[in-house]
Amino acid sequence: MRRTWSLFLVLFLVFSGLSLYAQEGAYQDGDPDDSFPETGFDEIMSAEYAPGDRNFTISGGVVIPLFFSGVANNQHGLSVGGVASLAFNYFITQRFFVGGELSGMFTGTRGKNMLYIVPFGIRAGYQFTYRRFEFPVSLMIGAAPQAYLEKGYFGLFVKPGASAFWRYSPEWSFGLNAAWWFVPQWPENGNNSLGNFLELTLSARYYL
């Protein structure tokens, strides 16, 4: 019986050594930068996008009032607020994409009242990629309903931004965004104001 178990042990060690040697050979013969030789995951992640690729992006974070000109000068009294958005991207080429975006923002005032801005519009951008990392830059142009107490305004909204994403899997990536909000107000009474905000958010992208 001992000889039988000893024979099984020797065969197991030999088989394990051959398997390990074969795996090491696969690593040496393949791409030295390929961390997943069996699945080719890194190779998939480093591939360029194809026309027709799509993704959804959901984001949330803070919006910081910066500087204002006109009637609402820099004594605006607004505090740091919250923001959330949902965006859709459709790739026309390997790097150029178009889509749409809907956002919602709230921020408080010294009088403990709330300002609400709900921008929506079309967006276009260009994306740089490096292996699992994606760096899209975009420009959104649209409109934004705005409400403060009983007052309301509907006007132009412009938002340039840049992001950095890490591709977690073929379906998901996660990243950071920084965007500039340009919110002008040109009411009929001539009390014009130009608002500028900074958006800092975390995002998750889902690839269709």
N, CA, C and O of each residue as an XYZ file, in Angstrom:
832
protein
N       0.835     -1.212      0.000
C       0.000      0.000      0.000
C       0.868      1.260      0.000
O       0.591      2.231     -0.705
N       1.941      1.212      0.825
C       2.818      2.386      0.859
C       3.441      2.654     -0.501
O       3.579      3.805     -0.916
N       3.823      1.565     -1.205
C       4.423      1.743     -2.530
C       3.415      2.360     -3.500
O       3.767      3.190     -4.339
N       2.164      1.942     -3.371
C       1.125      2.505     -4.248
C       0.953      3.999     -4.014
O       0.905      4.776     -4.968
N       0.859      4.416     -2.717
C       0.726      5.845     -2.406
C       1.971      6.623     -2.827
O       1.876      7.759     -3.291
N       3.141      6.000     -2.659
C       4.372      6.674     -3.073
C       4.387      6.891     -4.580
O       4.831      7.935     -5.059
N       3.894      5.894     -5.333
C       3.842      6.029     -6.783
C       2.898      7.139     -7.197
O       3.210      7.921     -8.094
N       1.718      7.214     -6.535
C       0.773      8.302     -6.818
C       1.393      9.660     -6.519
O       1.210     10.605     -7.286
N       2.129      9.770     -5.408
C       2.755     11.034     -5.026
C       3.788     11.461     -6.056
O       3.847     12.632     -6.433
N       4.612     10.505     -6.517
C       5.632     10.828     -7.523
C       4.978     11.287     -8.814
O       5.409     12.274     -9.411
N       3.926     10.572     -9.258
C       3.237     10.962    -10.481
C       2.602     12.341    -10.349
O       2.622     13.127    -11.296
N       2.035     12.640     -9.173
C       1.423     13.953     -8.956
C       2.457     15.071     -9.044
O       2.213     16.100     -9.673
N       3.631     14.863     -8.401
C       4.677     15.883     -8.431
C       5.199     16.091     -9.844
O       5.446     17.225    -10.256
N       5.370     15.007    -10.587
C       5.845     15.134    -11.962
C       4.843     15.891    -12.810
O       5.213     16.782    -13.574
N       3.550     15.529    -12.673
C       2.503     16.201    -13.449
C       2.416     17.681    -13.099
O       2.258     18.520    -13.985
N       2.522     18.010    -11.793
C       2.475     19.414    -11.372
C       3.644     20.193    -11.934
O       3.489     21.335    -12.367
N       4.837     19.563    -11.928
C       6.007     20.253    -12.472
C       5.882     20.514    -13.948
O       6.276     21.580    -14.421
N       5.331     19.549    -14.705
C       5.145     19.761    -16.137
C       4.130     20.853    -16.410
O       4.317     21.659    -17.321
N       3.051     20.891    -15.627
C       2.032     21.933    -15.811
C       2.602     23.302    -15.536
O       2.358     24.242    -16.292
N       3.372     23.428    -14.447
C       3.989     24.712    -14.111
C       4.948     25.157    -15.184
O       4.998     26.338    -15.528
N       5.721     24.210    -15.723
C       6.662     24.544    -16.789
C       5.926     25.019    -18.033
O       6.363     25.962    -18.693
N       4.820     24.377    -18.354
C       4.043     24.778    -19.528
C       3.471     26.170    -19.354
O       3.459     26.959    -20.300
N       2.991     26.487    -18.141
C       2.444     27.827    -17.897
C       3.526     28.885    -18.008
O       3.298     29.951    -18.579
N       4.725     28.592    -17.455
C       5.822     29.557    -17.545
C       6.211     29.778    -18.995
O       6.540     30.898    -19.385
N       6.177     28.726    -19.794
C       6.498     28.875    -21.202
C       5.491     29.732    -21.914
O       5.846     30.499    -22.809
N       4.219     29.614    -21.526
C       3.182     30.448    -22.152
C       3.410     31.902    -21.835
O       3.217     32.759    -22.697
N       3.821     32.207    -20.604
C       4.101     33.598    -20.242
C       5.296     34.140    -21.005
O       5.281     35.285    -21.457
N       6.338     33.316    -21.150
C       7.545     33.791    -21.818
C       7.321     33.995    -23.299
O       7.880     34.919    -23.889
N       6.498     33.131    -23.919
C       6.277     33.247    -25.348
C       5.295     34.345    -25.702
O       5.300     34.842    -26.829
N       4.443     34.735    -24.744
C       3.420     35.737    -25.023
C       3.933     37.130    -24.777
O       5.131     37.352    -24.605
N       3.007     38.064    -24.765
C       3.311     39.463    -24.518
C       3.733     39.631    -23.066
O       2.966     39.266    -22.175
N       4.928     40.171    -22.785
C       5.356     40.317    -21.392
C       4.472     41.253    -20.602
O       4.476     41.201    -19.372
N       3.705     42.121    -21.274
C       2.822     43.036    -20.569
C       1.434     42.468    -20.368
O       0.592     43.121    -19.751
N       1.167     41.265    -20.871
C      -0.159     40.670    -20.771
C      -0.293     39.985    -19.421
O       0.319     38.944    -19.185
N      -1.098     40.571    -18.530
C      -1.260     40.041    -17.189
C      -2.264     38.908    -17.125
O      -2.327     38.201    -16.119
N      -3.048     38.716    -18.168
C      -4.078     37.696    -18.188
C      -3.951     36.887    -19.478
O      -4.777     37.048    -20.377
N      -2.918     36.003    -19.597
C      -2.684     35.315    -20.861
C      -3.802     34.361    -21.246
O      -4.001     34.096    -22.431
N      -4.549     33.833    -20.253
C      -5.589     32.880    -20.582
C      -6.830     33.563    -21.149
O      -7.453     33.048    -22.077
N      -7.188     34.710    -20.599
C      -8.407     35.385    -21.028
C      -8.156     36.498    -22.033
O      -9.066     36.902    -22.756
N      -6.909     37.001    -22.083
C      -6.629     38.124    -22.964
C      -7.338     39.390    -22.532
O      -7.637     40.244    -23.366
N      -7.620     39.533    -21.209
C      -8.408     40.662    -20.732
C      -7.715     41.986    -21.014
O      -8.346     42.929    -21.490
N      -6.404     42.063    -20.719
C      -5.691     43.308    -20.980
C      -5.694     43.652    -22.460
O      -5.764     44.824    -22.830
N      -5.618     42.636    -23.302
C      -5.643     42.883    -24.738
C      -6.991     43.461    -25.161
O      -7.059     44.346    -26.014
N      -8.051     42.955    -24.560
C      -9.388     43.492    -24.855
C      -9.475     44.936    -24.397
O     -10.000     45.792    -25.109
N      -8.953     45.206    -23.190
C      -9.069     46.546    -22.644
C      -8.259     47.568    -23.427
O      -8.630     48.740    -23.487
N      -7.151     47.131    -24.031
C      -6.301     48.081    -24.745
C      -6.760     48.287    -26.189
O      -6.212     49.134    -26.894
N      -7.749     47.528    -26.632
C      -8.230     47.680    -28.000
C      -8.988     48.990    -28.152
O      -9.617     49.465    -27.207
N      -8.926     49.566    -29.338
C      -9.663     50.791    -29.599
C     -11.164     50.499    -29.647
O     -11.596     49.379    -29.918
N     -11.932     51.539    -29.376
C     -13.375     51.413    -29.529
C     -13.709     51.252    -31.010
O     -12.917     51.613    -31.880
N     -14.876     50.712    -31.280
C     -15.351     50.560    -32.648
C     -16.561     51.459    -32.860
O     -17.315     51.703    -31.918
N     -16.763     51.957    -34.076
C     -17.973     52.751    -34.349
C     -19.219     51.964    -33.969
O     -19.352     50.787    -34.305
N     -20.120     52.622    -33.271
C     -21.333     51.974    -32.801
C     -21.289     51.537    -31.356
O     -22.323     51.166    -30.801
N     -20.104     51.569    -30.714
C     -20.022     51.247    -29.292
C     -20.771     52.298    -28.474
O     -20.791     53.477    -28.829
N     -21.386     51.856    -27.377
C     -22.195     52.750    -26.565
C     -21.916     52.509    -25.086
O     -21.512     51.413    -24.695
N     -22.131     53.530    -24.271
C     -22.058     53.353    -22.826
C     -22.921     54.391    -22.122
O     -23.193     55.469    -22.651
N     -23.342     54.032    -20.914
C     -24.057     54.932    -20.021
C     -23.121     55.305    -18.881
O     -22.337     54.480    -18.413
N     -23.211     56.561    -18.438
C     -22.399     57.033    -17.321
C     -23.295     57.653    -16.266
O     -24.092     58.542    -16.564
N     -23.164     57.185    -15.034
C     -23.882     57.779    -13.919
C     -22.857     58.389    -12.972
O     -21.856     57.756    -12.636
N     -23.116     59.630    -12.544
C     -22.124     60.371    -11.762
C     -22.789     61.049    -10.571
O     -23.980     61.359    -10.601
N     -22.011     61.272     -9.536
C     -22.477     61.998     -8.373
C     -21.320     62.625     -7.632
O     -20.228     62.057     -7.577
N     -21.554     63.803     -7.056
C     -20.488     64.474     -6.338
C     -20.903     65.849     -5.868
O     -22.032     66.054     -5.424
N     -19.976     66.794     -5.968
C     -20.212     68.148     -5.458
C     -20.061     69.162     -6.585
O     -19.380     68.915     -7.580
N     -20.710     70.305     -6.405
C     -20.546     71.438     -7.306
C     -20.169     72.644     -6.450
O     -20.799     72.924     -5.430
N     -19.125     73.353     -6.889
C     -18.550     74.439     -6.098
C     -18.778     75.763     -6.823
O     -18.269     75.941     -7.929
N     -19.526     76.696     -6.235
C     -19.664     78.025     -6.844
C     -18.310     78.723     -6.883
O     -17.607     78.779     -5.874
N     -17.943     79.256     -8.048
C     -16.651     79.900     -8.206
C     -16.791     81.414     -8.210
O     -16.795     82.037     -7.148
N     -16.904     82.005     -9.372
C     -17.012     83.465     -9.448
C     -18.182     83.846    -10.341
O     -18.574     83.096    -11.235
N     -18.729     85.023    -10.080
C     -19.897     85.511    -10.789
C     -19.642     86.958    -11.207
O     -18.894     87.690    -10.559
N     -20.268     87.338    -12.280
C     -20.169     88.728    -12.736
C     -21.561     89.248    -13.027
O     -22.507     88.475    -13.173
N     -21.679     90.569    -13.111
C     -22.984     91.159    -13.328
C     -23.684     91.419    -12.009
O     -23.043     91.723    -11.003
N     -24.991     91.299    -12.017
C     -25.792     91.587    -10.822
C     -25.437     90.639     -9.679
O     -25.366     91.054     -8.522
N     -25.214     89.357    -10.007
C     -24.920     88.362     -8.970
C     -23.427     88.285     -8.714
O     -22.875     87.185     -8.749
N     -22.756     89.372     -8.463
C     -21.304     89.417     -8.310
C     -20.788     88.343     -7.338
O     -21.539     87.449     -6.950
N     -19.547     88.429     -6.957
C     -18.936     87.401     -6.128
C     -19.455     87.370     -4.693
O     -18.987     86.555     -3.898
N     -20.400     88.226     -4.341
C     -21.052     88.168     -3.032
C     -22.338     87.345     -3.106
O     -23.312     87.637     -2.412
N     -22.332     86.320     -3.950
C     -23.539     85.537     -4.199
C     -24.028     84.782     -2.965
O     -25.232     84.562     -2.828
N     -23.148     84.384     -2.079
C     -23.559     83.697     -0.861
C     -23.942     82.247     -1.045
O     -24.579     81.673     -0.162
N     -23.582     81.636     -2.147
C     -23.910     80.228     -2.382
C     -22.874     79.319     -1.718
O     -21.694     79.660     -1.633
N     -23.331     78.170     -1.253
C     -22.443     77.205     -0.609
C     -22.161     76.042     -1.563
O     -22.760     75.943     -2.634
N     -21.256     75.178     -1.163
C     -20.986     73.963     -1.936
C     -22.250     73.100     -1.952
O     -22.877     72.882     -0.915
N     -22.615     72.613     -3.135
C     -23.835     71.836     -3.276
C     -23.584     70.449     -3.823
O     -22.438     70.031     -3.991
N     -24.652     69.745     -4.096
C     -24.573     68.400     -4.632
C     -25.030     68.343     -6.073
O     -25.804     69.188     -6.521
N     -24.549     67.340     -6.802
C     -24.890     67.208     -8.217
C     -24.910     65.732     -8.587
O     -24.140     64.939     -8.046
N     -25.792     65.369     -9.510
C     -25.858     64.024    -10.060
C     -26.203     64.138    -11.536
O     -26.858     65.094    -11.951
N     -25.762     63.161    -12.335
C     -26.025     63.234    -13.772
C     -26.075     61.838    -14.369
O     -25.553     60.875    -13.807
N     -26.721     61.759    -15.527
C     -26.789     60.541    -16.321
C     -26.472     60.921    -17.755
O     -27.093     61.830    -18.305
N     -25.506     60.233    -18.375
C     -25.077     60.571    -19.731
C     -25.050     59.314    -20.598
O     -24.854     58.202    -20.108
N     -25.251     59.521    -21.885
C     -25.188     58.442    -22.872
C     -24.180     58.844    -23.942
O     -24.200     59.974    -24.431
N     -23.292     57.904    -24.304
C     -22.269     58.161    -25.313
C     -22.390     57.140    -26.449
O     -22.577     55.946    -26.214
N     -22.280     57.631    -27.668
C     -22.304     56.777    -28.868
C     -21.071     57.117    -29.691
O     -20.865     58.274    -30.057
N     -20.249     56.108    -29.984
C     -18.989     56.350    -30.680
C     -19.209     56.351    -32.194
O     -19.665     55.367    -32.776
N     -18.869     57.493    -32.817
C     -18.942     57.638    -34.271
C     -17.724     57.004    -34.929
O     -17.826     56.357    -35.971
N     -16.570     57.204    -34.297
C     -15.320     56.582    -34.735
C     -14.717     55.867    -33.530
O     -15.376     55.710    -32.503
N     -13.474     55.437    -33.657
C     -12.820     54.766    -32.542
C     -12.622     55.682    -31.342
O     -12.523     55.199    -30.214
N     -12.563     56.978    -31.557
C     -12.276     57.902    -30.465
C     -13.316     59.007    -30.293
O     -13.485     59.520    -29.187
N     -14.006     59.380    -31.347
C     -14.951     60.492    -31.277
C     -16.341     59.975    -30.931
O     -16.810     59.005    -31.526
N     -17.011     60.626    -29.958
C     -18.337     60.197    -29.531
C     -19.293     61.389    -29.410
O     -18.869     62.531    -29.230
N     -20.568     61.099    -29.511
C     -21.633     62.080    -29.310
C     -22.649     61.456    -28.363
O     -22.642     60.246    -28.138
N     -23.516     62.288    -27.817
C     -24.515     61.754    -26.899
C     -25.331     62.847    -26.259
O     -25.452     63.950    -26.793
N     -25.889     62.532    -25.110
C     -26.720     63.475    -24.378
C     -26.496     63.333    -22.886
O     -25.954     62.332    -22.420
N     -26.920     64.345    -22.141
C     -26.700     64.346    -20.690
C     -27.827     65.079    -19.986
O     -28.342     66.080    -20.485
N     -28.206     64.567    -18.817
C     -29.179     65.203    -17.929
C     -28.570     65.271    -16.540
O     -28.095     64.266    -16.010
N     -28.588     66.471    -15.950
C     -27.997     66.665    -14.626
C     -28.996     67.346    -13.703
O     -30.021     67.869    -14.140
N     -28.672     67.326    -12.425
C     -29.439     68.053    -11.431
C     -28.524     68.540    -10.332
O     -27.699     67.781     -9.823
N     -28.664     69.812     -9.960
C     -27.784     70.398     -8.959
C     -28.602     71.196     -7.943
O     -29.611     71.809     -8.293
N     -28.157     71.183     -6.674
C     -28.760     72.033     -5.657
C     -27.647     72.646     -4.817
O     -26.612     72.017     -4.593
N     -27.858     73.852     -4.363
C     -26.898     74.521     -3.492
C     -27.655     75.489     -2.592
O     -28.669     76.058     -2.997
N     -27.164     75.671     -1.382
C     -27.827     76.526     -0.420
C     -27.295     77.944     -0.427
O     -26.249     78.226     -1.011
N     -28.028     78.836      0.229
C     -27.644     80.243      0.355
C     -27.480     80.597      1.832
O     -27.787     79.793      2.712
N     -27.000     81.794      2.087
C     -26.842     82.243      3.476
C     -28.182     82.254      4.209
O     -28.241     82.017      5.415
N     -29.243     82.529      3.478
C     -30.568     82.561      4.091
C     -31.204     81.191      4.225
O     -32.396     81.086      4.517
N     -30.414     80.127      4.014
C     -30.872     78.746      4.123
C     -31.982     78.429      3.119
O     -32.857     77.604      3.381
N     -31.928     79.095      1.977
C     -32.800     78.746      0.855
C     -32.002     77.915     -0.142
O     -30.795     77.730      0.018
N     -32.682     77.416     -1.172
C     -32.035     76.519     -2.111
C     -32.145     77.039     -3.539
O     -33.183     77.556     -3.951
N     -31.056     76.892     -4.279
C     -31.032     77.148     -5.708
C     -30.942     75.806     -6.418
O     -30.098     74.973     -6.087
N     -31.827     75.600     -7.407
C     -31.837     74.360     -8.170
C     -31.555     74.667     -9.643
O     -32.117     75.605    -10.209
N     -30.684     73.870    -10.252
C     -30.385     73.973    -11.677
C     -30.443     72.565    -12.263
O     -29.846     71.636    -11.720
N     -31.166     72.410    -13.377
C     -31.340     71.088    -14.003
C     -30.915     71.184    -15.465
O     -31.764     71.379    -16.335
N     -29.617     71.052    -15.755
C     -29.141     71.159    -17.141
C     -29.428     69.892    -17.949
O     -29.442     68.782    -17.417
N     -29.654     70.089    -19.232
C     -29.764     68.974    -20.171
C     -29.273     69.455    -21.528
O     -29.342     70.647    -21.829
N     -28.778     68.538    -22.344
C     -28.296     68.953    -23.655
C     -27.555     67.851    -24.369
O     -27.525     66.703    -23.925
N     -26.955     68.222    -25.486
C     -26.165     67.285    -26.281
C     -24.694     67.455    -25.921
O     -24.261     68.516    -25.472
N     -23.941     66.380    -26.130
C     -22.519     66.432    -25.797
C     -21.719     65.715    -26.876
O     -22.211     64.797    -27.532
N     -20.485     66.152    -27.044
C     -19.563     65.522    -27.979
C     -18.195     65.505    -27.328
O     -17.871     66.363    -26.507
N     -17.392     64.514    -27.706
C     -16.089     64.421    -27.076
C     -15.120     63.538    -27.829
O     -15.440     62.950    -28.862
N     -13.929     63.466    -27.274
C     -12.829     62.684    -27.856
C     -12.184     61.918    -26.718
O     -11.923     62.482    -25.656
N     -11.926     60.631    -26.933
C     -11.393     59.793    -25.862
C     -10.020     59.233    -26.202
O      -9.813     58.650    -27.267
N      -9.086     59.421    -25.271
C      -7.768     58.802    -25.343
C      -7.798     57.520    -24.505
O      -8.458     57.481    -23.467
N      -7.103     56.487    -24.937
C      -7.065     55.232    -24.200
C      -5.631     54.752    -24.051
O      -4.788     54.958    -24.923
N      -5.380     54.100    -22.910
C      -4.098     53.421    -22.680
C      -4.376     52.198    -21.832
O      -4.622     52.301    -20.630
N      -4.335     51.030    -22.474
C      -4.641     49.767    -21.807
C      -5.974     49.882    -21.078
O      -6.997     50.096    -21.729
N      -6.005     49.748    -19.751
C      -7.284     49.800    -19.035
C      -7.750     51.219    -18.713
O      -8.822     51.392    -18.133
N      -6.978     52.223    -19.071
C      -7.325     53.594    -18.712
C      -7.935     54.329    -19.905
O      -7.479     54.186    -21.040
N      -8.975     55.119    -19.626
C      -9.668     55.901    -20.644
C      -9.757     57.347    -20.173
O     -10.078     57.615    -19.015
N      -9.466     58.284    -21.094
C      -9.420     59.700    -20.742
C     -10.285     60.495    -21.724
O      -9.761     61.053    -22.689
N     -11.594     60.554    -21.495
C     -12.454     61.331    -22.392
C     -12.478     62.813    -22.015
O     -12.488     63.170    -20.837
N     -12.488     63.659    -23.035
C     -12.752     65.096    -22.870
C     -14.011     65.404    -23.673
O     -14.212     64.857    -24.757
N     -14.855     66.279    -23.137
C     -16.154     66.491    -23.763
C     -16.621     67.929    -23.605
O     -16.099     68.693    -22.793
N     -17.616     68.269    -24.403
C     -18.270     69.569    -24.316
C     -19.766     69.343    -24.430
O     -20.238     68.745    -25.397
N     -20.507     69.820    -23.447
C     -21.963     69.748    -23.452
C     -22.532     71.142    -23.657
O     -22.093     72.101    -23.022
N     -23.516     71.249    -24.550
C     -24.219     72.512    -24.786
C     -25.712     72.230    -24.724
O     -26.213     71.322    -25.387
N     -26.407     73.009    -23.929
C     -27.840     72.779    -23.791
C     -28.519     73.925    -23.082
O     -28.164     75.089    -23.269
N     -29.500     73.587    -22.265
C     -30.278     74.580    -21.535
C     -30.441     74.116    -20.103
O     -30.201     72.950    -19.789
N     -30.855     75.040    -19.224
C     -30.961     74.707    -17.810
C     -32.099     75.495    -17.157
O     -31.994     76.711    -17.001
N     -33.180     74.820    -16.776
C     -34.175     75.458    -15.904
C     -33.544     75.733    -14.540
O     -32.831     74.890    -13.995
N     -33.813     76.919    -13.997
C     -33.249     77.321    -12.714
C     -34.370     77.851    -11.830
O     -35.259     78.562    -12.299
N     -34.324     77.501    -10.553
C     -35.371     77.913     -9.622
C     -34.764     78.338     -8.299
O     -33.904     77.655     -7.743
N     -35.230     79.490     -7.798
C     -34.828     79.990     -6.488
C     -36.040     80.677     -5.859
O     -36.521     81.689     -6.369
N     -36.533     80.118     -4.743
C     -37.775     80.591     -4.122
C     -38.882     80.589     -5.176
O     -39.128     79.565     -5.814
N     -39.543     81.720     -5.360
C     -40.622     81.777     -6.356
C     -40.122     82.233     -7.719
O     -40.914     82.379     -8.651
N     -38.817     82.459     -7.849
C     -38.260     82.940     -9.104
C     -37.770     81.775     -9.955
O     -37.317     80.756     -9.433
N     -37.866     81.936    -11.259
C     -37.396     80.921    -12.178
C     -36.748     81.538    -13.397
O     -37.020     82.686    -13.749
N     -35.883     80.761    -14.043
C     -35.217     81.227    -15.255
C     -34.883     80.007    -16.100
O     -34.594     78.936    -15.566
N     -34.924     80.171    -17.424
C     -34.575     79.116    -18.367
C     -33.619     79.707    -19.382
O     -33.962     80.648    -20.098
N     -32.385     79.136    -19.442
C     -31.409     79.739    -20.330
C     -30.317     78.786    -20.767
O     -30.379     77.580    -20.526
N     -29.323     79.352    -21.411
C     -28.208     78.609    -21.982
C     -27.369     77.942    -20.889
O     -27.253     78.446    -19.772
N     -26.790     76.796    -21.246
C     -25.897     76.084    -20.330
C     -24.748     75.485    -21.144
O     -24.979     74.845    -22.170
N     -23.513     75.694    -20.686
C     -22.326     75.162    -21.364
C     -21.444     74.468    -20.331
O     -21.204     74.992    -19.243
N     -20.962     73.265    -20.699
C     -20.186     72.478    -19.732
C     -19.042     71.727    -20.420
O     -19.273     70.648    -20.967
N     -17.826     72.257    -20.412
C     -16.653     71.477    -20.837
C     -16.141     70.650    -19.660
O     -16.239     71.067    -18.506
N     -15.591     69.469    -19.967
C     -15.107     68.621    -18.884
C     -14.088     67.604    -19.348
O     -13.898     67.389    -20.545
N     -13.433     66.980    -18.376
C     -12.452     65.931    -18.633
C     -12.585     64.866    -17.555
O     -12.961     65.160    -16.420
N     -12.269     63.616    -17.922
C     -12.437     62.494    -17.005
C     -11.272     61.524    -17.121
O     -10.513     61.548    -18.090
N     -11.149     60.676    -16.117
C     -10.182     59.574    -16.129
C     -10.884     58.343    -15.584
O     -11.391     58.357    -14.463
N     -10.914     57.272    -16.382
C     -11.594     56.043    -16.004
C     -10.630     54.872    -15.998
O      -9.670     54.826    -16.767
N     -10.910     53.918    -15.104
C     -10.199     52.647    -15.063
C     -11.181     51.536    -15.410
O     -12.222     51.393    -14.768
N     -10.845     50.755    -16.425
C     -11.751     49.708    -16.909
C     -11.654     48.495    -15.986
O     -10.690     47.732    -16.047
N     -12.650     48.329    -15.142
C     -12.679     47.229    -14.186
C     -12.976     45.895    -14.859
O     -12.396     44.872    -14.498
N     -13.873     45.904    -15.832
C     -14.271     44.695    -16.552
C     -14.755     45.111    -17.931
O     -14.851     46.308    -18.204
N     -15.065     44.155    -18.818
C     -15.605     44.547    -20.125
C     -16.911     45.329    -20.029
O     -17.259     46.058    -20.958
N     -17.642     45.188    -18.916
C     -18.931     45.873    -18.789
C     -18.864     47.170    -17.980
O     -19.711     48.044    -18.166
N     -17.879     47.319    -17.084
C     -17.872     48.450    -16.164
C     -16.511     49.132    -16.115
O     -15.467     48.498    -16.272
N     -16.554     50.453    -15.891
C     -15.357     51.208    -15.545
C     -15.747     52.268    -14.520
O     -16.914     52.644    -14.410
N     -14.753     52.742    -13.772
C     -14.998     53.709    -12.708
C     -13.966     54.831    -12.814
O     -12.814     54.607    -13.185
N     -14.412     56.048    -12.477
C     -13.481     57.152    -12.655
C     -13.875     58.428    -11.956
O     -14.807     58.469    -11.154
N     -13.126     59.481    -12.290
C     -13.280     60.817    -11.727
C     -13.560     61.807    -12.856
O     -13.072     61.644    -13.975
N     -14.354     62.836    -12.547
C     -14.682     63.873    -13.527
C     -14.436     65.252    -12.932
O     -14.626     65.478    -11.737
N     -14.015     66.154    -13.782
C     -13.937     67.574    -13.436
C     -14.552     68.343    -14.602
O     -14.181     68.132    -15.757
N     -15.494     69.235    -14.296
C     -16.191     69.973    -15.355
C     -16.460     71.399    -14.904
O     -16.590     71.694    -13.716
N     -16.537     72.266    -15.896
C     -16.802     73.694    -15.665
C     -18.234     73.994    -16.102
O     -18.621     73.684    -17.228
N     -19.014     74.594    -15.216
C     -20.378     75.004    -15.556
C     -20.388     76.511    -15.860
O     -20.011     77.328    -15.020
N     -20.818     76.854    -17.057
C     -21.031     78.257    -17.407
C     -22.537     78.469    -17.511
O     -23.193     77.927    -18.401
N     -23.081     79.271    -16.579
C     -24.538     79.441    -16.464
C     -24.872     80.924    -16.573
O     -24.924     81.614    -15.555
N     -25.099     81.430    -17.780
C     -25.452     82.841    -17.926
C     -26.951     83.067    -17.714
O     -27.772     82.191    -17.987
N     -27.282     84.242    -17.230
C     -28.674     84.675    -17.110
C     -28.815     86.035    -17.791
O     -28.161     87.007    -17.412
N     -29.684     86.084    -18.808
C     -29.941     87.312    -19.540
C     -31.438     87.612    -19.497
O     -32.120     87.466    -20.512
N     -31.954     88.024    -18.356
C     -33.391     88.287    -18.250
C     -33.801     89.539    -19.023
O     -32.957     90.346    -19.413
N     -35.091     89.685    -19.236
C     -35.602     90.817    -20.011
C     -35.362     92.148    -19.328
O     -35.262     93.174    -20.001
N     -35.266     92.157    -17.996
C     -35.057     93.435    -17.299
C     -33.620     93.932    -17.382
O     -33.311     95.008    -16.870
N     -32.738     93.169    -18.019
C     -31.365     93.608    -18.205
C     -30.436     93.345    -17.048
O     -29.274     93.748    -17.095
N     -30.914     92.671    -15.994
C     -30.045     92.357    -14.856
C     -29.253     91.080    -15.153
O     -29.515     90.022    -14.580
N     -28.299     91.201    -16.041
C     -27.549     90.034    -16.501
C     -26.560     89.546    -15.445
O     -25.997     90.328    -14.678
N     -26.370     88.232    -15.432
C     -25.396     87.602    -14.538
C     -24.734     86.450    -15.276
O     -25.348     85.787    -16.113
N     -23.470     86.229    -14.948
C     -22.725     85.106    -15.517
C     -22.205     84.267    -14.367
O     -21.331     84.705    -13.619
N     -22.740     83.056    -14.221
C     -22.347     82.173    -13.135
C     -21.336     81.133    -13.597
O     -21.422     80.630    -14.717
N     -20.384     80.814    -12.737
C     -19.359     79.813    -13.028
C     -19.238     78.864    -11.837
O     -19.054     79.297    -10.699
N     -19.344     77.560    -12.117
C     -19.281     76.539    -11.082
C     -18.243     75.479    -11.493
O     -17.936     75.308    -12.672
N     -17.725     74.785    -10.494
C     -16.825     73.668    -10.719
C     -17.500     72.394    -10.231
O     -17.936     72.315     -9.082
N     -17.584     71.398    -11.107
C     -18.164     70.104    -10.757
C     -17.063     69.074    -10.558
O     -16.189     68.925    -11.412
N     -17.100     68.358     -9.428
C     -16.175     67.266     -9.129
C     -17.010     66.047     -8.757
O     -17.736     66.072     -7.763
N     -16.913     64.983     -9.546
C     -17.795     63.836     -9.343
C     -17.052     62.514     -9.504
O     -15.979     62.450    -10.105
N     -17.649     61.466     -8.954
C     -17.256     60.088     -9.188
C     -18.235     59.473    -10.172
O     -19.419     59.810    -10.159
N     -17.754     58.569    -11.030
C     -18.600     58.010    -12.071
C     -18.443     56.514    -12.202
O     -17.409     55.936    -11.867
N     -19.511     55.901    -12.702
C     -19.484     54.507    -13.129
C     -20.035     54.458    -14.542
O     -21.069     55.058    -14.835
N     -19.332     53.733    -15.425
C     -19.767     53.593    -16.826
C     -20.136     52.142    -17.097
O     -19.425     51.212    -16.715
N     -21.280     51.978    -17.773
C     -21.724     50.656    -18.173
C     -21.693     50.565    -19.690
O     -22.264     51.410    -20.379
N     -21.022     49.533    -20.215
C     -20.824     49.395    -21.659
C     -21.846     48.421    -22.231
O     -21.960     47.283    -21.777
N     -22.581     48.880    -23.224
C     -23.609     48.056    -23.841
C     -23.000     47.106    -24.873
O     -23.721     46.329    -25.498
